[in-house]
Amino acid sequence: EKFLESVEGNQNYPLLLLTLLEKSQDNVIRVCAAVTFKNYIKRNWRIVEDEPNKISDADRTAIKANIVNLMLSSPEQIQKQLSDAISIIGREDFPQKWPDLLTEMVTRFRSGDFHIINGVLRTAHSLFKRYRHEFKSNELWTEIKLVLDTFALPLTELFKATIELCQTHGNDINALKVLFSSLTLISKLFYSLNFQDLPEFFEDNMETWMTNFHSLLTLDNKLLQTDDEEEAGLLELLKSQICDNAALYAQKYDEEFQPYLPRFVTAIWNLLVSTGQEVKYDLLVSNAIQFLASVCERPHYKHLFEDHNTLTSICEKVIVPNMEFRSADEEAFEDNSEEYIRRDLEGSDIDTRRRAACDLVRGLCKFFEGPVTAIFSGYVNSMLAEYAKNPGQNWKHKDAAIYLVTSLASKAQTQKHGITQANELVNLTEFFVNHILPDLKSCNVNEFPVLKADAIKYVMIFRSQLPKEQLLQAVPLLIAHLQAESTVEHTYAAHALERLFTMRGPNNATLITSAELAPFTEQLLTNLFKALTLPGSAENEYIMKAIMRSFSLLQEAIVPYIPILIGQLTHKLLLVSKNPSKPHFNHYLFESLCLSVRITCKANPTTVSSFEEALFPVFTEILQNDVQEFLPYVFQVMSLLLEIHSSSIPASYMALFPHLLQPALWERTGNIPPLVRLLQAYLEKGGASIAASAADKIPGLLGVFQKLIASKANDHQGFYLLNSIIENMPPESITQYRKQIFILLFQRLQSSKTTKFIKSFLVFVNLYCVKYGAIALQEIFDSIQPKMFGMVLEKIIIPEVQKVSGTVEKKICAVGIIKILTECPAMMDTEYTKLWTPLLQALIGLFELPEDDSIPDDEHFIDIEDTPGYQTAFSQLAFAGRKEHDPIGDAVGNPKILLAQSLHKLSTACPGR
């Protein structure tokens, strides 16, 4: 693999792969070539700004000319890989750079060979799938219109022909399998093409589509029924997709769909009542219920559900049976906890019966809240009574009852606050006290784990509805559940604590305070760290996030425990760095390290050295083994540590300094922001000592600046570095480089002048002026080219300075411009004088423009998922944030006063001007 990656830049490489795939006699080699080709396309096809084009134009053209034919003539295994490759290319090139793709595909419908037809359908599906979630735009609509003009009619013809063939070959199982997979793909394409808006073509042909969809829904062919209880068969997959298509029309195009709706409601209702509890029907049942849910909340279908008997039978025959906890759920709970948590807690894409039933309850409550609540209260009470008779046998009844109450009570929900709007007819607090609290209080945390998990989840989702004293009552009980053997149970406990700790009370402080947690602090920290040793939870991201949030809430209360905990955290870091596989876990682990450092060193800055002793051996190993995912984190933590040192740079950091300038590190975009910040920390703490003992490294430092400034994406990082150099290095150490720096900046201004670059350039020029004086600024400009200083003032500073945003940036520009106006003789009596008044006007504009709101320093409540820039490449650590630095500091409080004083001084020096 390493060899292949090293040669993939060569021209003809992809064509060799395709030849191998087509001509090789060995099937294994053909499949390998297909997979390698698809991954190659995935990595390299997209053309990224600032980066070289990785596939030559000749290769691109040749690939597009041959790939469709090759895909259609290959066996299915290879066809799937090539189909994926086509859709990756199509995402970038279709329709502009690959206009004949569709026509080439559509002509293959006539071949009558369903191996080829299914290849076309599969590829079209992966191409058009994105229409389901793209934002509306003219570009998108133009593309969809083009697709419809070419594709809608042939697709409809194919649909009719395939249905006829199903009747002709009704007894041939092999033919039916192929035909039904075609029908499922056709139905998926129907969904994608109709998603954005109702196309005229499909409106005109609604009769054809809907009549056939309806008859397929009611079709039952014995040959297509499967014995497998887990895996959905072709019939189920097709019917599920048709339910989706009907729901789409019922929701979005209800007027046009009205004539067909009643027969779909009947067909889908019959389907629901006659379908069994096996796992293979899950998708079908959940899509069918979702259809009813989308219909019942539309005002003009209300009459279909009004009758009390209808409501009762929906509750009895559809909702209650689909809320039951089945043996398949129990297996997942015990043996596949990660998948269970993803479905139950995070609401993954996998539609479960329970979630669909929940949505149906919510939909029905929109118009019939009273009657539905009344019907269900009866069910809930009888289920709880069953449970009370024999808890050991009937615990599933209580599980269903809790689920029902939850779905009845929750009207609106957000990730941040849990349920935000509840059904007034359900008394949540009373239910909590009578039915939830007893489960949480039971002394055996391992008994009835499913009910315990339900109880914990109840606290978590109704956290905004329950009174604070009940939440406080729950905290020690949740801490106890961190020791449960069941992965789901202790994960839920960690997640619930983490969510409770983020809740805000009045005046925006945390709802639960550090003082209120004091009696449980030790137990909380002990149990959280112990939970990481439980089987299956060694890298449990929910537990790690709860550790981070606990540190953040407890603040200085954790200081006594840190000496022990830091050892456990660094040990964990060493283990996961061998094979980083859980990005969120790793992120929260580094956040927790940052919090330990911040909180302890705030109380006592001298402890920074003991953190370095603990962390540096692990960091060294990560750097030596080049653990790419962790480098950006390590640089951020090192910056945090170095920034805490009071005056100079310790020797251990100086030894690392040359390594940070190695070009290889700067090739990876994810390293750039944290490395720039780390170099800034070096410059702030020891600009003078770098100049004295590592002057030979200054060209390397400026080389990094030169690389960054050339990139549109990273030029601002280059300026951060340059500003730190100007501000912190002794002036004589960089005298010889100054002119070259300005020349590089002007070259970049000429080649590509972006707003971001200009804003950064203005801040730099004014910082230079503040640091070295206005005369030095004027002289360096004019030494590059005569009259350059005037050109920069006239063409850049005066027209553009109002674009600068940020308090500190505006202050630097204001002070710099005041110096140019009042301390630069050349502005007084040369041809530059005509610029004096416009420059003053630009400065007043800068003062009077509305201010940009900056982010407060207390970033305690940045929720990591919401932080922009979370990608595997670079993840900003919220708790490693640095305070905004003001290079001018207290020397100038208010630039407006400085302007008045400086103008006064100037008018005394030059009377009568």
N, C-alpha and C positions, 0 to 999 in steps of 0.2 A: 504493500500500500504506500509506504514512504517513497518507494521508487516511482510509482505511478504519479504521486502528487508532485514529485520533483520534475517530471517531464510534461505535466499537463499544460504547461505554458507554450509548448512547441506547436507550430502550425501543423494542421492535419491530424493532430492527436485525436480529436473527437471523431473524425472520419474513419480513422483506423479502428476505433472501438466499434463503430457501426458496421464496418466491413466484417470484423471478427464475429459480431453478433449475427450477421446475416449468413456468413459462409461457413462458420465452424461446424464440424461434425459432432463435437462434444456438447451435449446439452448443458452440462454444468458450466462450461466456459461461456456459453451463450447467455445464460442467466446472469453470471457474474459481470459480463460485459454490459448487459442492460442496466444492472444496478449501478455499476461504476459510472456509466454514461449519465444516468438520471442525477446522481449526486454531483457529478461534474457540472451539469447544466445548472443545478440548484445553487452551487457555489459561485459560478462564474458568469452566468448569462447577463445578469443585471449590470448595467453600466452605472458606476457610482461617480458622482462629481469628485474632482480632485484625485481620482485614482485611475491607474492605467486600464484600458480596455483589455480584458483578459482573453477574449476570443477574437481571432482576426475576422475581418468582414467577409473574406472569402469563405472561411469555415462556416460562418453564420448563414450565409446564403445557401451553401451546399447542404447544411443540416436541414434547413427549412424546405429545400427542394425534395429531399428524400425521406424525411422521417414519417410522413403520413402513410406513404406506401408501405414502408417497412413495418410500421406498427400494425397495419391491417393484415399483413401477410404472415405475422409472427404468431406462434402459439400463445395461449392466453396468459401464461406466467410472464412472458416477455412483453406481451401487448400492454399489460397493466403498467409496467415500468415506463414504457415509451409513451403511453397515454399521459402519465404524470409529467413526463419531460415536455410533451407538447403543451400541456396546460401552463407549465412554468414559463415556457417561451411565449405562449399566447398572452400571459398576464402582462408581459413587457411590450410585445411587438404587435399584438392584434388590437385593432384592425389596421392602424397606420402602416406598420412595417411588414405586415403579412396579410395583404388584402384578399388573396385567393384561398386562404385556409378553409373558409366555410364552404365555398363552392366546390372545392376539391373533396370535402367530406360529404356534402349532400349528394353529389353524383353517385356515391357508393351505396346509397339507399336502394338504388335500382338493381344492385347486383343480386338481390334475393338470397345472398349467403348471410345467414344470421351471425356467423362468427365475425364477419366484416362489419355488419350493421351494429352489433353490440360494441365493437371497438369504437365506431364513430360515436355512438350514443354515450359511451363511457367518457370519451374525450370531451364531447360537448358538455356533458354534465360537469366535469371538473373545470371547464372554462367559464361556464355561465353561473356556477354556484355563487360566485361573489356578488351577483346582482341582489342576492338576498340581504346583504348587509352593507352595501355601499351607500354613501350619502348621495342624495340627489344632486346632479350637476348636469350642465348642458352636454358635456363630453360623454357622460354615462348614457344619457338619453339618446344621443346620436348613435352611440355604439349599439344600444339595444334595438333601436329602430332598424339599423343595418342588419342585425341578426334576424329580426322578425321578418324583414323583407325576403331574406334568403331562406330562412329555416322554418318559419311557422307552417307554411303550406305543405312542404314535404313531410314534416313531422306529423301533421294531421293525417295525411294520406297513409303514412307508415302505420299510424295508430289503428286506422280502420282496417288496413290489410292484415295487421298482426292479429286483430280480434277475429277476423274471418278465418285465419289459419288455425287459431285455437279451436274453432268449432270443427274444422276439417280434420285436425289431428287430435280430436278429443280423447282418443284412447291410446295415443302414443306417448308414454311417459317422458322419453328423452326429448322428443320435439317440444312437449309442453314446458319442460324445464327451461329450454332456451327461449321460447316465446314469452314465458312469464318474466324471465329476467329482462327481456326487452321492454315489456309493458311497464315494469317497475322503473326502469331508466327513463322511459318516455314520460311517466307520471312525475318523476323528479324534475325533468326538464320543463314540464308544464308549470310546475311550482316556481322555478327560477324565472321563467320568462314572464310570468304573471305577477311577480312579487311587487315590482316598483309601481305599476299602474296597470289598469285593465287595457290590454292592447285591442285595437279595433278589430283585428283579425279574429281574436279569440272570442270577442263579444259576438261577432257575426256567426261564429261556429260553435256557440255555446251548446246548442242542442246536441250536436255530434258528441262533444266531449262529455257533457254531463250525463246524457243517457247511457253512454258506454261505461262511464265511471260507476253509475248507479248499478248497472247490471253486473259489473265485476264485483261490487261490494256484496251482492247477494249470491254470488256464484259459490258453489261448493263442489270441488272436484275431488273425489276420493283418492285419485292417483297422486294428488299433490299433498295429501296429508302426511305428516312425518311422525315417526315414533319418538323422535328426540324431544325430551321435555325442556331442554335448555335453549337450544338454538332455534330461532324463528325460521319457518319455512318460506318458500317463495310466495305462497298465498297470503301469509300474514304480512310479509314485507310490502306486497302490493296494496293490500287493503289499508295498511297503516298510512302509506303515502297518499292514498285517495282520501282518507279522513283528513289529512293535513291540507290537501287541495281544497276540500269542501270547507274546512274551517277558514282558509285564506279568503275564499269568496264570501263566506257568511260575514266575515269581519270587515273586509275592505269594500266589497262590491255588492252590498246587501240588496240594493234596489234591483240590479240586473239579475241577481241570483234568486230573488224571491219566488218565482214560479217553481223552482226546483227544490226549494228548501224543505217543505214538509216531507217529501218522499225520502230525502237524505236523513232527516231526523228519525223517521220510522226505521229505515234500514239500519242506521247506526245503533239505535236503541235495541233492535232485535239482536244485532251483533253482540252488544254488551251483555244482554241477558243470557245469551246462549254460549258465551265463551268461558272456558275453564280458568282455573287459578294457576296453570302452569307458567313457568318463567318465559317460555317461548312466545306467549301471547302478550308479554308486558308492553312492548312498544305499541302493538295494535290497540290494546285496551287504553293505554294512556293517551294515544292520539285520538281515539274515539271519545274519551271523556273530555279531552281538551276541546273537541268540536262542540260538544254540548255546552261546555263552559263558555265558549266564545259566542254561542247563539243566545244563551239565556241572559246575557247582560246587555243585549241590544234591545232598546225600548220597543221596537215594533215586532219583536218575536215574543214579547212578554206573555201574550195570550196563550201561547203554547204550553206554558208552565203554570198558569194561574190555579188550576184546579187542585184542591187539597189532596185528592187521591194521587194525582200525578206526582206532586211533591213527595208524598209519602213513599210512593213506589220508587222514585229516583233515589231517595235516601236509603231505602231498604235494599233495593236490588243492585244499585250501582255504587253508592258511596261507601256504605258500611263494609260490604265484602271486600272492597279494594283498599280499605284502610287496615285490614288485618295483617298482623305480623306473621309472614309465612315461614315455613322451614328454610326456604332459600334465603330469606332475610337473616334468619338466625345463623345460618352457616356463614354468611358474609360477616355478620357481627363478630363471630368468634374467629374465623380463619382468614378473613380478608378485610381487616379493619380499615386499612388505608382507603380502599375503594368505598367501604360503607360510609366512612367519615366524609369522603368527597361528595357522595350523593346526598347524604342527610344534612350535612352542615353547610357545605359550600354551594349546594344546588348546582351540581355539575350539569353538563349537557345531557346526561343520560336521563331520559324522562322516566320517572318511576310511577307506578300506579298511585302510590300514596300522594305524590305531589299533584298529579292530575286531579285526584279526588278532592284534594285541598282547594285547588283552583276552582273546581266546580262548586264547592260550598261557598267560596267567596263570591262567585258569579251569581249564585242563587240569592245570596244575602243582599245583593244590590237592590232587588225589588221586593224580596219576600223575607226580610230579616226576621220579622216576628214569627211567622209560621214555621220557618226553617229552624229557628232557634228552639221553638217549642217542641217540634218533632224530635230534634236531636237530644234535647235535655232528657227526654224519656229514654232514648237509647243509652245515653251516658250513665244515667242512674241505674238502669238495669245491668249494664256491663260492670259497674263498680260493685253492685250487689253480688253478681256472680263471683267476682274476684274475692269479695269478703268471705264468701262461703268457704272457698278453698284456695288460698293464695298460691300454694305450691303448684296446683294443677291449672288454675285459671288466670295466671299472671298476664297472659296475652290479652285478656279482656280489658284489664286496666290500661295496658299499653295503647289499645285502640281508643279507649275513653280519653286518655290524655291527648292523643293525636286529634281526636274530634274536637275537643275543647279548644285546642290550639288553632285548628283551622277555622273554627267558628269565630274565635275572638279576634283574630288578626285581620285587620282591614288594610293596613299599609305598613311596610317594613323597609328599613334601610340597614345597610351593613354596619353603619356607625352607631345607631341608637337602638337596634332591635325593632320590636313592634312599636310604631309611632302612633297608630290610631287603632283603637280597639272597639269591639262591639259592646255597647253599654249594657246589653241584656245579659252579658256573662259576668259573674262576679269573680274576677281573677284572684283577688286577695283571699277570699273565702276558700276557693278551690286550692290555693297554695297552702293555706293553713291546714285544711282537712285532709288533702290527698297527696301533696307534694312533700311538705315538711317531714311527715312521718317516714317517708322513704329515705330522705337525706339523713335523718337522725338515727336510723337503725344502726346498731353497733357493729354489725357485720357488713363491711363495705363490699364484700364479694358475693353477697346473696342477691339474687335477681338483678344481675348487671344491666339488663335491658331497661328495667324500670328505673334503676338508679340513673342511667344515662338520660332517660326521658325527663326525670326530675331536674337534673342539672340543666338540660336544654331548656326546660320551662323557665327556670330562673334567668337563663341567659337571654331568651328572646323577649320575655316580658319585663326586662330590667327597668325599662323606662316607665312601666305601669305600676310596679310594686313599690310600696312605701320604703323609705330608706332603712327604717329599723328592721324590716324583714330581710333586706339585702345584707345588712350587717349580721343578722342572725345566721344567714346562709354562709358567710365567708369562712368561719372555722370549719363548717361542715364540708364545704368544697375542698378546703385544705386537706381534710382527712381523706377525701376521695382521690387525692393524688396518689394514694398508695394502693389503689385497687389493682388487682391483677389484670382485669380486662382493659385492653388497649383503648377501646372506644371510651370506656368510663373515665380513665385518668386523663385522656386527651380532652374530653369534654370539660372535665373539672378545670384543667389548665386554661382552656379557652374561655370558660365562663369567668374565671378570676381576672384574666387579662382584659376582657370586655368591661367588667365592673370597675376595674382600676382606671379605665379611660373615661368613665362618666364624669360629666361636669355638674357641679352644684351651682348655687347662686354665686354671683360675682366671678364666674368663670374659673373658680378653683376646682380641684378634683372633688367629686362628691364624697368619696371616702378619703379621709386624711391619714397621713403617716401616723399621727397620734392614735387614731382609732384602730390602726393595725398593730400598734405596739405589743398588745398581749400575745399576738399570734406570729410576730415577725420571725422568730427563730424557727417555729414549726413550718411556716410558709417556705422559708429558704431551704430548710432541710428536706422537706418533702418534694419540692420542685427538683432539687438536684438528685434526690433518690429516684425520682420518676424516670430520669434519663438512664438509670441502670436497669429499668424493667425490660423484660424481653420485648423486642419489637419497637422500643421507643428510644433507641440509642441516638437517633437523629430526628427526634420528633419536633417539628417546627413550632407546634402550638405550645409545647412546654418551654422551648427556648424563648419564644415571644413573651410568654408569661414571666420568665426570669427577667428579661429586659424591662418589661413594664413594671415589675415589682421594684427593681432597682430604681427606676425613674420616679416611682411614687414615694418610696421610702427615703430617698435622698440620704442625708447624713446618718440615718438610722442603720444603714448597711455597713458603715465604716468598721465596726468591731468584727464583722464576719468576713471582711474582704481578704485578710491574710489566708484563710482557709479556702475561700471560694475561688480566688484568683488561680490557685493551684489546679483546682478542678476544671476551670475554664481553659487554662492553657493546655492541660492534658487532653481535653476534648478537641482543642484546636489541632494539636499534633496528630491525633487519630484521624480527624476528617480530612486533614491536608494530604493524607496518603492517597485519597480517592474522593475528591469533592463531588457529591452526587445530589445534595439537597440544597439548591441555591438559597431558599428562604431560611432554612435552618442556619446556614453559614452566615447569612446577613445578620440575623438576630444575635448570633454568637459574637460577632465583631461589635455590634451595637452594645452588647452587655459589657464587653471588655472596655469600650470607650467610657461607658457610664462609670465603671469601677474606677477608672483612672481619673475622670473628671471630678467625681464626688469626693474621692479620697484626697486628691491633690488640692481641691478647693479648701478643704479643712486644714491641710498641711502640705504645702508645695514640696517639702524636702523628700516626701515619700516617693517622688517620681523615680528615684534611682532604684528603689526596690521593685517597682513595676518593670523597669528596663531589665533588671536581672531575671525576672520571671519570663518576660516576653521575648527578649532578644534571641535566646537559643532556638526557639520555635521559628521566629521570623527568619533567622539565618538559614534554617533548613528549607523554609518555603522559598527563599530567594535562590538558594543553591539549586534546588530541584525545579526551579522555574514553574511553580504551580500557578499557571496563568490566571485562574479564577480568583486567586487570593492576593495577587500582587497589588491591585488597586486598594484593597482593604488595608494591607500592611502599610502602604505608603500613607494612608490617612491616619492610622493609629500612630505611626512614627511622627507625623506632623504634629499631632495633638501632644505627644510626649515632649517633642523638641520645643514647642511653643510654651510649655510650662517652665522650662529652664529660665533662670533669671537673666544671666548676662551672656556667657560665652557658650561656644559649642563644645560639648564633651568630646574627648578623643575618639570614643567608639563611633560617634557620628562622622567625624572627619575622615575616618578610615573608609567609610562607605561612600563619601562624596564623589570620588572619581567614577565609581561604578554607576552612579545615577545618571551620568552623562553619556553612557553607552548608547549609540544610535539604535541598537536592536530593541531596547526598552521602549523607545519613542515610536517604533513602528506600529505598536498596538494602540488603537485609539482609546481603549479603556484605561490605559495607564496615564494618559496625558493630564486630565484634571488633577488627580491626586499627586502626580510627580511635580507638576508646576507648583502646587501648594507646598510640597515638601521643600523644593528649592527655595521658595519664598521664605520658609521658616529658617533655612540655613542662612539666607542673606540677612534676615532681620536680626538673628541672634549673633551673627559673626561676619558681617561684610568685611570688616577690617582684617580679621584673622585669615579669611580666604585670600584677601589681597596680599597679605604678608607671607603666608606659608604655602598657598596653592595658586600663585599668580599664573602658573602655566595652564591652569584649568579655565581661565577666563575665556580664551577663544572657544573652548568646548561649550561653555555656558552660552556664549553668543551664537554658537552653531545651533543650539537647541532653539533659541529665539528665531534664528533665520529659517529653520525648518517649519516652525509653527506659523510664522507670519505668511508663509507662502500658501497656506491652506485656508480656504474660506471658512471651513468648519472650525478651525482651531486658532484663527488669528488673535482672538481676544485673549486666549491663554498666553500667546506670545507677548502681548502687551502687559499682562499681569507680571510676567517674568521681567520684562524690560523695565517696568516701573519700579520693581523691587531693586533692580540693579542700580538704577539712577539714584534711588532714595537711600540705599544702604551702603553702596561701595564707596570707598574714599575717591574723591574726584580724580586725583592723579592716576589711580589704577586703571581708569578707562579712557583717559584723554585720547590715547592713540586710536581708539576704536570709534569715537563719537561720530566722526564724519561718515564712516562706512555705515553706521546704523541708520543715519538719516537717508543716505543714498538708497539703502534697501527699502526703506519705507516709501520713498518717492517712486521707486520702480514698481512696487506693489500698487500704489495709487494709480499709476498709469495703466497697469495691466488689468486690474479689476477693482473698481471703486465701489464698495458696498456701504450701506448706511452703518452697519455694525463696525466696519473698519474705520470709517470716518469718526464715529463717536470715540472709539478707543484712541485714534490718532490725536484727536483734540485734547483728550485728557493727558496723554503723554507729553505733547508739546507744552501744555501749560504747567505740568509738573516739572518739566525740565527748566522752564522759566522761573518757577518758584525756587527751585533748588540752586540753579547756577546764575540767576539774574537775567533781566531782559536784554542786557547788552550782549551777553554770551549767546543768547538765542538768536538775536539779529545777526551777529557775526557769523555763527555757524551756517545759517541759511545762505547768507550772501557769499560765503566762501565756496559753497557748492556751485553757485551760479549767480552772477550779479543780479541784483533786484529780486532775488528769490523771496526774500522776507516779505516784500510788499505783495507778491503774487499769492503767498500762502495766506496772508491776512485777508486779501480781497476775495480770493476764490474759495477758501475753505473756512477760515475762522469766522469771518463776519456772517456769511450766509448760513453756515451749518451749526453754529454753537448752540442754537436753541434745541437742537435734537438731543443734546446730552441729557441723560436722565440719571437719577440717583443723587442723594444728598451730598455725599462726599465728592462724587465726580463733578457736580455743579460747583461746589466750593473751590475745588482745585482750579477749574476753568475761570471762575470769577477772580481768584487771587492772581492767577497768571495774567489775565487780561489787564487787571489794575496795574500790575507791574509794567506791562508793555506801555500802557497809557501814561504812566507817571515817572518811570525810571529809565526810559530809553531815549537818549538825546536824538537819535535818528528820527523819532516820531515828531520832533519839534521843528526842525528846519531843513528838511530835505523833501524830495518828492513824495516821501511817505506821509507827510503831514496831512494830505487830503483824506487819509484813511482814519485820522484821529476821531472825527465826529461819528462816522458810521460804526467804528469799533465801540465807542461809548454807547451808541444806541443799541448795538447787539448785546452789550453787557447788561443794559437796563432790561432788555427783553428777557435775558436769562434769569434776572432776578424776579421779574413779574409773572413769568409763566407759571401755570399751576404745577405743584410739586408731585413727584412720583411717590406712591406709598411703598415704603420698603418693608421687608419682612422683619418682624420683631426678633430679637436675639433668642428669646425663649422658644425653642422649637420642640418643646416636650410633646406637642400633639401632632407632629407630622406623622400621619399614618404611613408606614413604609410603602404599602401598596399604592398610595396616592402620590408618592413623591415622583415628580417628573424625572426622567432620566434613569428609571430603574430598568436596566437591561443587563444581560449577562456581562456586557463589556465593562460598564462602569456603574457601580451602585453607590450613590452618595450616602454616607452614613449620617443619619440625622444627628446623632449624639457626638459626632466628631466635628460639628460645625465650628467655623472660626468666627470670632466677632469681626464686624466690619472695621477695617483699619483706616484711620484718617491720617495721611502723611503730614498734614499741616498741623493737626492737633490743636492745642489751646493757643498757639501763637496767634491765630486769628479766630476770634469767636464769631463775629458777624461780618461777612465781607462788605456789607453795605456801609458799615461804620468805617471800615478800612478805606473804602473808596472816597468817602468824604474827607478823611484825614489826609489821604495821599493827594487829592486834588488841592486841598488847602496848601500843603507843603509845596506842590508844584507851582501854584500861583504866586507864592511868596518868592520862589526861586526865579520865576520868569514873569515879573510884573508886566501888565499891559498886553499879554498875549491873548 
